[in-house]
Amino acid sequence: MKKTYIIKRLFKTYTKKHLNKIILAVFLSILVAASTTAIAWLLDPAIKKIFIEKDQTFIFLIPIAIIIAFASKGYSLFFARKLMIVASQDVTRDIQIDVLKSVLNLDTQSLDSKNSGKFISHLTYDVGLLTNMISVGLLNLIKDTLTLGGLIFLMFYQNWKLALLAIIMIPIATFAARSLGKRMGKVTTQSQEKSGILISYLSEMLKNYKIIKIYQKEKFEINRATKFINDLKDKMVKSAIVLIRVTPIMETLTGIMIAALIFYSATLVGSGELDVNNFFSFLAAMMLAYQPVRSLATLNITFSQGFSGAYRILPLIDQEKKIYENDNLKNIIVDKANIEFKNINFSYFEENKDQVLHKINFKINGGETVALVGHSGAGKSTIMNLIPRFYDPTSGDILIDDQSIYNSKLSSLRKNISLVSQEITLFDDTVRSNIAYAYTDATEKQIIEASKFSKVDDFIQKLPNKYDTMIGENGVRLSGGEKQRISIARAILKNAPIILLDEATSSLDVDTEHKIQQAIAYLTKNKTTIIIAHRLSTIFGADKIFVVNQGKIVDEGTHLELLKNSLIYQDFYNKQLKHN
């Protein structure tokens, strides 16, 4: 990815819409440059008219002019920075939204492989570097270039020989900063990686704090956290040191140039080629030029950091999506909710190695309850995940009411499917918001009815703020059964014709399981339902049971039929009888 492409991409996609603000900032930068140049120039008449010629007329005029010049510079710079801050924050928002869109549009397989810490680091750290390049870098480039140009013009106006001597430091400083910029890009990348690792670890630690405490691993985790923090600290220190390395270089260069100018100016004044007032005006211009020269010299570092962030952010935005939603496709029309798998093969890798599913063929009639049974890793969850297109098969087709799901809009497909999983997902929000997540326009009556049918309303009524009670991150203040019933209430509210139940009653006590089974019975009434369950007692009443083994459906039938004819199912059943 070339820098020219990044610049064009950023302009076309993100900064073009803020061009009016940028143009106005440029105009204000011209005023900054003009004001700065005026400040230096005013020293010439100030010394000549006030101190040499002792002209009383200028005693008040020149100080007022200097005040106006400084005020003009200050206010112009303020409004220019304000405009660029607003524009850069809008750009930050747009980039972050695009990154989120890209990630959320990824298929489940790709999301599972993502490092959450690195993603958060991309979203904050890298985007910050990128927008800093736009707000600070771009403004400083315009402002300091114009200011430096005005001051150099003034220096040549005062004395071209001194001006030639003064500008020698510009390419020297630029060269020094350029080499530092390359180093800065490398260090910034390393800092981002360490930041991602630390964020991932902290997220993991906070999620698993109970395990840490029960196994008394506090000290171990503190030591581990200390290592990650120290690694990040070392990289941040290196980054900061690289950034300030330019300071002694610039200060030394400035000192050398001032000394050289004073020495050379003395000879020019002595020979009559330079007046004292011209010298002080020239010196003021050169001293004022110090800041833009220093800024422009270090600007390479800002741009190196920005491009470094872009190299990581833009590929994330542009990453190829494996699950596509084609806007030209028709909405799937679900009436009976018949489901058919036709010669489905699936592999997690494109090379088709280690194939997970092999020629899966089955039909489910609308309104039937079907169960998938098999050992862990047999392929049950993969089969279920193919229906809402969390994954796509390597070959074969899935039909709903004789319509291929791959020839239908993805949004319309998922609109017709509800999922209740053992991995319950709740948000740090109110009970009401979590239930209404499936249908944001739901009325209070609909939310309460769904809660009653899911056997969770009685519990909610006992909460401090009832439906307005905050449940904490992922429902931390709720039991497993309560969380599950809220998730069922959410699915009831959606009222989709196809229900997917993935180990929905696992790890629950008998009483809680009974309540949830009642809720599930209401949820699945007259709905096409696919269940994955380890407890066979939960699927005795299923219309059909498919036995999955090593990625194949090896047997099918009712509970009683499989007890007679399926050795694998008999083995499951007998093992569970022993444990009960």
C-alpha positions in Angstrom: 0.0 0.0 0.0 1.6 3.2 -1.2 1.4 6.5 0.6 -0.1 8.2 -2.5 -2.9 5.7 -2.4 -3.5 6.3 1.3 -3.6 10.1 0.8 -6.1 9.7 -2.1 -8.2 7.2 -0.2 -8.3 9.4 2.9 -9.2 12.5 0.9 -11.9 10.8 -1.2 -13.5 8.8 1.5 -13.1 10.9 4.7 -11.8 14.4 4.3 -13.4 15.6 1.0 -16.7 16.2 2.8 -14.9 18.6 5.2 -13.2 20.5 2.4 -15.0 23.8 3.3 -13.5 23.6 6.8 -10.0 22.8 5.5 -10.2 25.7 3.0 -11.3 28.1 5.7 -8.4 26.8 7.9 -6.0 27.5 5.1 -7.3 31.1 4.8 -6.8 31.5 8.6 -3.3 30.0 8.2 -2.5 32.7 5.7 -3.6 35.3 8.3 -1.3 33.5 10.9 1.6 33.7 8.4 0.9 37.3 7.6 0.6 38.3 11.2 3.8 36.5 12.2 5.7 38.2 9.4 4.2 41.6 10.4 5.5 41.1 14.0 9.0 40.7 12.8 8.8 43.5 10.2 7.5 46.0 12.8 10.7 45.8 14.7 12.4 47.6 11.8 10.4 50.8 12.0 10.2 50.5 15.8 13.9 50.7 16.2 14.5 53.1 13.4 11.7 55.6 14.2 11.5 55.3 18.0 15.0 54.6 19.1 17.2 56.0 16.4 15.2 58.9 15.0 13.2 59.4 18.2 10.0 60.1 16.3 7.2 60.5 19.0 4.5 59.7 16.5 5.3 56.1 16.4 5.6 55.5 20.2 1.9 54.6 20.3 1.3 53.5 16.7 3.8 50.7 16.5 3.0 49.1 19.9 -0.7 49.1 18.9 0.2 47.5 15.5 2.2 44.8 17.3 -0.7 44.1 19.7 -3.1 43.8 16.6 -0.6 41.5 14.9 -0.3 39.2 17.9 -4.1 39.2 18.5 -4.7 38.4 14.8 -2.2 35.6 14.9 -3.7 34.2 18.1 -7.3 34.3 17.0 -6.6 33.0 13.5 -4.6 30.1 14.9 -7.4 29.3 17.4 -10.2 29.2 14.8 -8.0 27.3 12.4 -7.2 24.6 15.0 -10.9 24.5 16.1 -12.0 23.8 12.5 -9.4 21.1 12.1 -10.3 19.5 15.4 -14.0 19.3 14.5 -13.1 17.9 11.0 -10.6 15.4 12.5 -13.1 14.2 15.1 -15.7 13.7 12.3 -13.1 11.7 10.4 -12.3 9.7 13.5 -16.0 8.9 13.9 -16.3 7.9 10.3 -13.2 5.6 10.3 -14.3 3.9 13.6 -17.8 3.3 12.2 -16.3 1.8 9.0 -14.0 -0.4 11.0 -17.0 -1.6 13.2 -19.1 -2.2 10.1 -16.4 -4.2 8.5 -15.8 -6.4 11.6 -19.5 -6.9 12.2 -20.0 -7.9 8.6 -17.4 -10.6 8.8 -18.5 -14.2 9.0 -18.3 -16.0 12.3 -15.2 -18.0 11.4 -13.3 -14.8 10.7 -14.6 -13.1 13.9 -13.5 -16.1 16.0 -10.0 -15.7 14.7 -9.8 -12.0 15.7 -7.8 -10.8 18.7 -10.2 -8.5 20.5 -7.4 -6.5 22.2 -5.7 -5.8 18.9 -9.1 -4.8 17.4 -9.7 -2.3 20.2 -6.2 -1.0 19.8 -6.8 -0.5 16.1 -10.0 1.3 16.9 -8.5 3.7 19.3 -4.7 3.9 19.1 -4.3 3.5 15.3 -7.3 5.7 14.4 -5.9 8.3 16.8 -2.6 8.3 14.9 -4.4 8.6 11.6 -6.6 11.5 12.5 -3.8 13.3 14.3 -2.0 13.3 11.0 -5.0 15.0 9.5 -5.8 17.5 12.2 -2.3 18.4 13.6 -0.1 17.3 10.6 -2.1 18.8 7.8 -2.8 22.1 9.7 0.9 22.5 10.7 2.0 21.7 7.2 -0.1 24.4 5.8 0.4 27.0 8.6 4.1 26.5 9.1 4.9 26.4 5.4 3.1 29.7 4.8 4.6 31.2 7.9 8.1 30.1 7.1 7.6 31.4 3.5 6.6 34.8 4.8 9.5 35.0 7.2 12.0 33.9 4.6 10.7 36.6 2.3 11.2 39.2 5.0 14.7 37.9 5.7 15.7 38.3 2.1 14.1 41.7 2.0 16.3 42.8 5.0 19.5 41.2 3.7 19.8 38.4 1.2 23.3 37.4 2.4 22.1 36.7 5.9 19.0 35.0 4.6 21.1 32.5 2.6 23.1 31.7 5.7 19.9 31.3 7.8 18.1 28.9 5.5 21.0 26.4 5.6 19.6 24.9 8.7 16.3 24.0 7.1 17.5 21.0 4.9 19.8 19.9 7.8 16.9 19.8 10.2 14.6 18.1 7.7 17.1 15.4 7.0 17.6 14.7 10.7 13.8 14.5 11.3 13.3 12.2 8.2 15.6 9.6 9.7 13.8 9.8 13.0 10.5 9.5 11.3 11.4 6.1 9.8 12.4 4.9 13.3 9.2 6.3 14.7 7.0 4.3 12.3 8.7 1.0 13.5 8.4 1.9 17.2 4.8 2.9 16.8 3.9 -0.4 15.2 5.6 -2.2 18.1 3.7 0.0 20.7 0.4 -0.8 19.0 1.0 -4.6 19.2 1.9 -4.4 22.9 -1.1 -2.2 23.6 -3.4 -4.8 21.9 -1.8 -7.7 23.9 -2.4 -5.8 27.2 -6.0 -4.9 26.3 -6.8 -8.5 25.4 -5.2 -9.7 28.7 -7.1 -7.2 30.8 -10.4 -8.2 29.2 -9.7 -11.9 29.8 -8.6 -11.3 33.4 -11.8 -9.3 34.3 -14.0 -11.9 32.6 -12.3 -14.7 34.6 -11.8 -13.1 38.0 -13.7 -15.8 39.9 -11.4 -18.5 38.5 -8.4 -16.4 39.5 -9.6 -16.0 43.0 -10.7 -19.6 43.6 -7.3 -20.9 42.5 -5.5 -18.1 44.3 -3.7 -16.9 41.2 -3.9 -13.2 42.1 -0.1 -12.9 42.5 0.5 -14.9 39.3 -1.8 -12.7 37.3 -0.3 -9.5 38.8 3.1 -10.7 37.7 1.7 -11.5 34.3 0.0 -8.1 34.0 3.2 -6.4 35.2 5.1 -8.0 32.4 2.6 -6.9 29.7 2.5 -3.4 31.2 6.3 -3.2 31.4 6.5 -4.3 27.7 4.1 -1.6 26.7 6.0 0.9 28.9 9.3 0.1 27.3 7.8 0.6 23.8 6.1 3.8 24.8 9.4 5.1 26.3 11.2 4.3 23.1 8.5 6.0 21.1 8.7 9.2 23.3 12.5 9.2 23.2 12.5 8.9 19.4 10.0 11.8 19.3 12.1 14.1 21.5 15.4 13.2 19.9 14.9 16.1 17.4 15.0 18.6 20.3 18.7 18.7 21.0 19.4 18.6 17.2 17.2 21.6 16.6 18.4 23.5 19.6 22.0 23.0 18.7 21.4 24.0 15.1 19.6 27.1 16.2 22.4 28.1 18.6 25.0 27.7 15.8 22.9 29.7 13.4 22.3 32.6 15.8 26.0 32.7 16.7 27.0 32.6 13.0 24.4 35.3 12.2 25.6 37.6 15.0 29.2 37.2 13.9 28.4 37.7 10.2 26.0 40.6 10.9 28.7 42.4 12.9 30.9 42.4 9.8 28.0 43.7 7.6 27.1 46.4 10.0 30.8 47.4 10.2 31.0 47.6 6.4 27.8 49.6 6.2 25.9 46.9 4.3 23.4 46.4 7.1 21.6 48.8 9.4 21.1 47.9 13.1 17.3 48.1 12.7 17.4 45.8 9.7 19.5 43.3 11.8 17.0 43.2 14.7 14.1 42.8 12.3 16.0 40.0 10.6 16.9 38.4 13.9 13.2 38.5 15.0 12.2 36.9 11.7 14.7 34.2 12.2 13.7 33.5 15.8 10.1 33.4 14.8 11.0 31.0 12.0 12.5 28.6 14.6 9.0 27.3 15.6 7.7 26.5 12.0 11.1 25.0 11.0 11.1 22.8 14.1 7.5 21.9 13.5 8.1 21.1 9.8 11.2 19.1 10.7 9.2 16.9 13.2 6.2 16.7 10.9 7.7 13.7 9.2 7.3 11.8 12.5 3.6 12.8 12.7 3.0 11.6 9.2 5.1 8.4 9.7 2.9 7.6 12.7 -0.3 8.4 10.7 0.7 6.3 7.7 1.7 3.5 10.2 -1.8 3.6 11.6 -3.3 3.7 8.0 -1.3 0.6 7.0 -3.2 -1.3 9.8 -6.6 0.4 9.6 -7.4 0.4 5.9 -6.8 -3.3 5.3 -9.1 -4.0 8.3 -11.8 -1.8 6.6 -11.1 -3.5 3.2 -10.9 -7.1 4.4 -12.8 -9.5 2.2 -16.2 -10.6 3.5 -16.9 -14.3 3.1 -20.6 -13.9 3.7 -22.1 -11.5 1.2 -25.5 -9.8 1.2 -26.3 -8.9 -2.4 -28.7 -6.0 -2.6 -29.9 -7.3 -6.0 -31.2 -10.5 -4.5 -34.9 -11.0 -3.5 -36.2 -11.4 0.0 -36.7 -15.0 1.1 -40.4 -15.7 1.6 -40.9 -18.1 4.6 -44.4 -19.6 4.8 -44.2 -23.2 6.0 -40.6 -23.0 7.1 -39.5 -26.3 5.4 -35.8 -26.8 5.6 -33.7 -29.0 3.3 -30.0 -29.7 3.2 -28.7 -30.9 -0.1 -25.2 -32.5 -0.4 -23.7 -30.1 2.1 -19.9 -30.3 2.6 -18.0 -27.9 4.9 -14.5 -27.2 5.8 -13.0 -24.3 7.9 -10.2 -24.1 5.4 -10.5 -23.2 1.7 -8.2 -26.1 0.7 -11.0 -28.5 1.8 -8.7 -30.3 4.1 -9.9 -31.7 7.4 -13.5 -31.5 6.1 -16.0 -31.1 9.0 -19.2 -32.1 7.2 -19.6 -34.7 4.5 -22.6 -34.9 2.2 -25.2 -33.8 4.7 -28.7 -34.5 3.4 -32.0 -34.2 5.3 -35.4 -32.5 5.2 -37.4 -30.9 8.0 -41.1 -30.2 7.5 -42.5 -26.9 8.7 -43.5 -26.9 12.3 -41.4 -30.0 13.2 -39.0 -30.2 16.1 -35.8 -31.8 15.1 -32.8 -32.7 17.3 -29.2 -33.2 16.5 -27.3 -35.6 18.7 -23.7 -36.6 18.7 -20.3 -36.6 20.4 -18.6 -33.3 21.0 -16.9 -32.2 17.7 -19.2 -34.4 15.6 -20.5 -31.4 13.6 -23.8 -30.6 15.2 -23.1 -26.9 15.9 -21.6 -26.5 12.4 -24.8 -27.8 10.8 -26.9 -25.3 12.9 -24.5 -22.4 12.1 -25.0 -23.0 8.3 -28.7 -22.1 8.5 -28.4 -18.4 9.4 -25.2 -18.3 7.3 -22.8 -17.8 10.1 -20.7 -20.0 7.8 -21.1 -20.9 4.2 -20.5 -24.5 3.0 -17.8 -25.4 0.6 -20.4 -27.1 -1.6 -24.1 -28.0 -1.6 -27.3 -26.0 -1.0 -29.7 -25.2 1.8 -33.3 -24.5 0.9 -36.1 -22.9 3.0 -39.5 -23.4 1.4 -37.7 -24.5 -1.8 -35.7 -21.2 -2.0 -31.9 -21.3 -1.8 -30.7 -19.2 1.1 -27.7 -18.2 -1.0 -30.0 -16.6 -3.6 -31.8 -14.6 -1.0 -31.0 -11.4 0.9 -29.1 -12.3 4.0 -31.1 -9.8 6.1 -34.4 -11.4 5.1 -33.0 -14.8 6.0 -31.9 -13.9 9.5 -35.1 -12.0 10.1 -36.9 -15.4 10.0 -34.6 -17.1 12.5 -34.2 -16.9 16.3 -31.3 -18.3 18.2 -31.2 -19.4 21.9 -27.8 -20.6 22.9 -26.0 -21.9 26.0 -23.6 -18.9 25.5 -26.1 -16.3 26.5 -25.5 -12.8 25.3 -26.8 -9.9 27.3 -25.8 -6.3 27.3 -25.0 -3.9 30.1 -28.4 -2.3 29.9 -31.8 -2.6 31.4 -33.9 -5.8 31.4 -36.4 -4.1 29.1 -33.7 -3.2 26.5 -32.3 -6.7 26.5 -35.6 -8.3 25.9 -36.6 -5.6 23.3 -33.2 -6.1 21.5 -35.1 -8.5 19.1 -37.8 -5.9 18.4 -36.9 -2.3 19.3 -40.4 -1.1 18.5 -42.1 -3.5 20.9 -44.7 -2.1 23.3 -44.6 -2.4 27.0 -47.4 -4.9 26.8 -45.6 -7.1 24.3 -42.4 -7.1 26.4 -44.3 -8.1 29.5 -46.2 -10.8 27.7 -43.0 -12.3 26.3 -41.5 -12.3 29.8 -44.6 -14.1 31.2 -44.4 -16.7 28.5 -40.7 -17.2 29.2 -41.4 -17.6 33.0 -39.2 -14.7 33.9 -41.8 -11.9 34.7 -42.1 -13.0 38.3 -38.4 -12.6 38.8 -38.3 -9.3 37.1 -41.1 -7.9 39.3 -38.9 -8.5 42.3 -36.0 -6.5 41.0 -35.3 -3.0 42.4 -36.4 -1.2 39.3 -38.3 -4.0 37.7 -37.9 -3.8 33.9 -35.6 -0.8 34.2 -33.1 -2.6 36.4 -29.5 -2.6 35.0 -28.3 -6.1 34.7 -24.5 -5.5 34.4 -22.1 -6.6 31.8 -23.4 -9.8 30.2 -26.0 -10.1 32.9 -23.5 -10.5 35.7 -26.2 -9.8 38.4 -28.4 -12.6 37.1 -28.3 -16.4 37.5 -27.8 -18.7 34.5 -31.5 -19.7 34.5 -32.6 -16.0 34.7 -30.3 -15.0 31.9 -31.5 -17.9 29.7 -35.2 -17.0 30.3 -34.5 -13.4 29.3 -32.9 -14.6 26.1 -36.0 -16.8 25.5 -38.2 -13.8 26.1 -36.2 -12.0 23.5 -36.7 -14.8 21.0 -40.4 -15.0 21.8 -40.7 -11.3 21.0 -39.0 -11.7 17.7 -41.6 -14.4 16.7 -39.5 -15.9 14.0 -40.8 -19.1 12.2 -37.5 -20.9 12.6 -36.0 -21.5 16.1 -32.4 -22.7 16.7 -31.7 -24.0 20.2 -28.1 -24.7 21.0 -27.6 -26.5 24.3 -30.2 -24.2 25.7 -30.7 -26.1 29.0 -27.2 -27.3 29.7 -25.7 -26.9 33.1 -29.0 -26.0 34.8 -30.6 -27.5 37.8 -33.8 -29.7 37.4 -36.2 -27.0 38.7 -34.7 -24.3 36.5 -34.6 -26.6 33.5 -38.3 -27.4 34.0 -39.2 -23.7 33.9 -37.0 -23.2 30.8 -38.6 -26.2 29.1 -42.0 -24.6 29.6 -40.7 -21.4 28.1 -39.2 -23.3 25.2 -42.5 -25.2 24.6 -44.2 -21.9 24.1 -41.4 -20.4 22.0 -41.3 -23.4 19.6 -45.1 -24.0 19.3 -45.9 -24.3 15.6 -42.4 -23.3 14.7 -39.7 -25.2 12.8 -37.2 -26.0 15.6 -33.7 -27.5 15.5 -32.3 -28.5 18.9 -28.8 -29.5 20.0 -28.9 -31.1 23.3 -26.6 -33.3 25.5 -29.5 -34.3 27.7 -31.6 -36.7 25.8 -34.5 -36.2 28.2 -35.0 -32.8 26.6 -35.6 -34.3 23.1 -37.6 -37.4 23.8 -40.6 -35.7 22.2 -38.8 -34.5 19.1 -40.5 -35.4 15.8 -37.2 -36.5 14.4 -33.7 -37.0 15.8 -30.5 -37.0 13.6 -27.5 -38.8 14.9 -24.3 -37.0 13.8 -21.0 -38.8 13.9 -17.7 -37.5 12.4 -19.4 -35.0 10.2 -22.0 -37.3 8.8 -25.6 -38.1 9.6 -25.5 -41.8 10.4 -29.0 -42.4 11.8 -32.4 -40.7 12.0 -35.7 -41.5 13.6 -37.7 -40.9 16.7 -36.4 -41.6 20.2 -37.9 -45.1 20.3 -36.9 -45.9 16.7 -33.3 -44.9 17.5 -33.2 -46.9 20.7 -34.0 -50.0 18.6 -31.9 -49.3 15.5 -28.9 -46.9 16.4 -25.9 -48.3 18.3 -24.5 -44.7 18.8 -27.8 -43.4 20.2 -28.1 -46.5 22.4 -24.6 -45.7 23.8 -25.6 -42.1 24.5 -28.8 -43.2 26.2 -27.2 -45.9 28.3 -24.4 -43.6 29.5 -26.9 -41.0 30.6 -29.0 -43.6 32.5 -25.9 -44.5 34.5 -25.2 -40.9 35.4 -28.9 -40.2 36.5 
